[in-house]
């Protein structure tokens, strides 16, 4: 890594006044929430040439308390070990970034050369998994049907900026607008879109694609892991009526997301599609 300045670099003095330049973080797993990002981070940690931070989700670029007119990147960089300055690439996984306003714009200002990975999950199943997580956290008291109804969704549309960190079960599943924003900000060779169900069902092939995208050696192990950070009692599945209702709602967006990314999502539109992963 060359010793030149980067937009998001930090400089610190070492012995005898020598200046060490910290390069910016090189890749981001930017979404989607409940899209297997914990599993993906777990897989990447197995590689000796990949460094992820001490915690999975830093939530730096969605932090509205930061002065984004002159951001201080030291709190972000403090999550990483900088004792090794070559032979390693650094990345982080905060899956709200692809959804949260201005997060990806801030990442582009920080490192216009960053690579971005987005794992797309069937939006109806994603919504249900999100709701289960929030009920486990005691952040949600509405039933799933109510939370994804017009009444429940008003909590998002009426929130500041029309976004909400907790109640956005449906809104986060409209992938096409999020994809368009990414494609406006980054060139195609810096974007990788994959499917969460393929990460589960075709683990080796999917991990090889990710490693190739990051420019690192193929994974030594492709043992399948599905990480769920919230432990729940029961393994209930989304009700058929709710699944059908949401599938109808997401139908057009799935078509558009597939067109934009070139990732085939046609099987998501089949009435008998079921996720290969256990309910989470």
NORFEN-V485765 format. One record per backbone hydrogen bond with DSSP energy under -1.0 kcal/mol. NH is the residue of the N-H (numbers start at 0). CO is the residue of the C=O. E is the energy in kcal/mol with one decimal. If there is no record, write none. Layout:
nh: [NH,NH]
co: [CO,CO]
e: [E,E]
This chain:
nh: [3,8,9,11,13,16,17,19,21,25,26,27,28,29,29,34,39,40,41,42,43,44,45,46,49,50,53,62,65,67,69,76,77,78,79,88,90,91,92,93,96,97,98,99,102,105,106,107,108,109,110,113,114,115,116,117,118,119,125,126,127,128,129,130,131,132,133,134,135,136,138,139,146,147,148,152,153,154,155,156,157,158,161,162,168,171,172,173,174,178,179,180,181,182,183,184,185,189,190,191,193,195,198,199,200,201,205,206,207,208,209,210,211,212,213,215,242,243,244,245,246,247,248,249,253,254,255,256,257,258,259,260,261,267,268,269,272]
co: [1,5,21,19,17,13,14,11,9,89,89,114,91,27,116,31,35,36,37,38,39,40,42,43,46,88,78,59,62,65,66,72,73,75,76,48,50,26,55,28,93,29,95,95,99,101,102,103,104,105,106,110,25,189,27,191,30,193,121,122,123,124,125,126,127,128,129,130,131,132,133,133,142,143,145,148,149,151,152,152,153,155,158,159,166,167,169,170,172,174,175,176,177,178,179,180,181,186,187,115,117,119,194,195,196,197,201,202,203,204,205,206,207,208,209,210,238,239,240,241,242,243,244,245,249,250,251,252,253,254,255,256,257,264,265,266,269]
e: [-1.0,-1.6,-1.0,-2.0,-3.7,-1.1,-1.6,-3.0,-3.2,-1.8,-1.5,-2.4,-2.8,-1.1,-1.9,-1.8,-2.4,-2.5,-2.1,-2.6,-2.4,-1.8,-1.3,-1.7,-1.2,-2.8,-1.3,-1.5,-1.2,-1.3,-1.4,-2.4,-1.9,-1.5,-1.8,-2.8,-2.1,-1.5,-1.1,-1.3,-1.9,-2.5,-1.2,-3.0,-1.6,-2.4,-2.0,-2.2,-2.1,-2.0,-3.2,-1.9,-2.4,-3.1,-2.8,-2.7,-3.0,-3.5,-2.6,-2.2,-1.8,-2.5,-2.5,-2.4,-2.5,-2.1,-2.2,-2.3,-2.0,-1.9,-2.6,-1.1,-2.9,-1.7,-1.3,-2.7,-1.2,-1.2,-1.5,-2.1,-2.4,-1.3,-2.5,-1.1,-1.4,-1.7,-1.5,-1.4,-1.4,-2.6,-2.7,-1.8,-1.9,-2.6,-1.6,-1.4,-2.4,-2.0,-1.6,-2.5,-2.3,-2.6,-1.9,-1.4,-2.9,-2.9,-2.6,-2.8,-2.1,-1.7,-2.0,-2.7,-2.4,-2.4,-2.1,-2.5,-2.6,-2.5,-2.2,-2.5,-2.5,-2.0,-1.5,-2.4,-2.6,-1.9,-2.2,-3.1,-2.2,-2.0,-2.6,-2.0,-2.2,-1.5,-1.3,-1.2,-2.0]
